[in-house]
Amino acid sequence: MMLRVFSVSIALIAVIGLAVFASQYLGDAEEEGVRSECDLLDGPCTWSTPEGEWRVSLKPQQDSAGEHLYALNVDTPAAPARFLAVLRGRSMYMGEYPVPLQRQSTSHFTAEFEAPLCATGSEMVWQIDLQSGQQMLGSEAPILFFRAKT
């Protein structure tokens, strides 16, 4: 009898734990699915927050060595501490590359970077996440991405 009560208790705890984990996992997936996407090479991406308007643009640059550089511009209503952009591979995991943003004015930040190239294909899709230190910014922001072509 004692063994049966113990078994039922363990099974009940496991079911509750699984339900909590599943609801958190599905809730995160639903939140991510709600965010729109914006291709930075198609033009600037803008969105509104309670603090004001954000605008992010990306321009391809080509230096004398023929390397593909990018100029990132971010206009923000509130300057975060330790503001940076993080490149993350979307089409293939190639690591994370932090790109520090340099303050140009109270609300304007810039950065230049070279996106790593993928040796197995001609296109690589990168996502740019804005962060304040280790904390992600902009749950209202669209998912910012671009295709780096070789």
Secondary structure, DSSP 8 states (H G I E B T S, - for coil): -HHHHHHHHHHHHHHHHHHHHHHHHHHHHHHHHHS-EEEGGGS-EEEEETTEEEEEEEEEEE-TT--EEEEEEEE-SS--TTEEEEEEESSS---EEEEE-EESSSSEEEEEEE----TT-SEEEEEEEEEETTEE--TTS-EEEEEEE-
